[in-house]
Amino acid sequence: MKHLWAAWRMKYINNAQPHQGCVFCNALTQPDNAENLILLRGQHAFAILNKFPYTSGHLMIVPFAHQASLELLDPPTRAEMMELVARFLTILRETYSPQGFNVGINIGAAAGAGVPGHVHIHLVPRWNGDTSFISSVGEVRVIPEDLSQTYQRIAQACQK
């Protein structure tokens, strides 16, 4: 099982467009739109869709500060990140009606962090009977909507 996950992840990494620097820091220099995937900016942190989602609505809460772990962030940043988690749990419930969530932080490469130098919190909507992050057939994931549609739905819900 672990081997399948590693193979799938490596395909995304190997096929990704090369970029200089941190993917989150680079995103912060761009305007908020469907191409950039940033949904909302707070004072210390922002919400961005995962470019390689496990499920529709998979997003991340990311501090502006480029720090590798939570304890390196100041208290106002950590507090805002948790408030954004709560806000987006509500938005995702209203938008997708999931039956549960995975909310998690992978700190360090050994823990599975895809961007080990910039800590972030994943919010992943879950439904009974979903494939639990595993490719179902032929290493293909089933995501029922295009990422741009996900962006529009969640961005519209943010406006309410």
C-alpha positions, 0 to 999 in steps of 0.5 A, a space after each residue: 500500500 505504501 509503495 502505491 502511494 509513493 509511486 503515485 506521488 512520484 508521478 506528480 512530482 516528476 510531471 510537475 512544472 519546475 519552479 524556483 523556491 517555495 510553491 506557497 511563497 510563489 503563490 503569494 506573489 500572484 493574484 487570487 484567482 482560479 489559476 493561482 488557487 488562492 481562495 482567501 487571504 487573512 492577515 497572517 495566513 491564507 487558504 489555497 486549493 491543493 493542486 493535486 487533490 485527494 478529493 474535491 474540496 481538498 484545500 490547505 491553510 498556509 501561513 504567510 511566514 515560510 516556516 517548517 513547523 508550527 512552533 516556529 510561527 507566532 501565536 497570532 499566525 497559529 490562531 488565525 490558521 485554526 480560525 481558517 480551518 474552522 471557517 473552511 470546515 463550515 464552507 466545505 460542509 455547506 458546499 459538498 456535504 461530506 460525511 467527515 474530514 481528514 484535517 492534518 499537518 505533515 511536519 518534515 519530509 519523513 512525515 510525508 510533507 510535500 513542502 517540508 519547508 513551509 508548514 500547512 494544514 490539509 482539510 480533506 472532505 471525506 465520504 463513506 465508501 470513498 477510495 481513501 486516497 488510493 487510486 482505484 484502477 490503473 493508478 487513476 484517482 476519481 475526482 468528480 469535478 475539475 479544479 477550476 469548478 472546485 475553485 469557483 464553488 468554494 470561492 463563491 461560498 467564501 463571499 457569503 
